[in-house]
């Protein structure tokens, strides 16, 4: 089964007011598809933070496949 790394990114301002992307959390999951990987990661991260929505602590997610994907894994 493919392995995915999901990073939760938040835009933060530095002392000079410039925005930078900052990684708030990294989760690694095994899932048959990218869509399922995002769903599993969201449940895992939200559960550990006792939040109902990941957008409370991040602005975006980055998803990377860290193992080879099969034909059906792109959904």
Buried (B, 14 or more C-beta within 10 A) or exposed (E): EBBBBBBBBBEEEEEEEEEEEEEBBEBEBEBBBBEBBBEBBBEBBBEEBEEEEBEEBBBEBEBEBEEEBEEEBEE
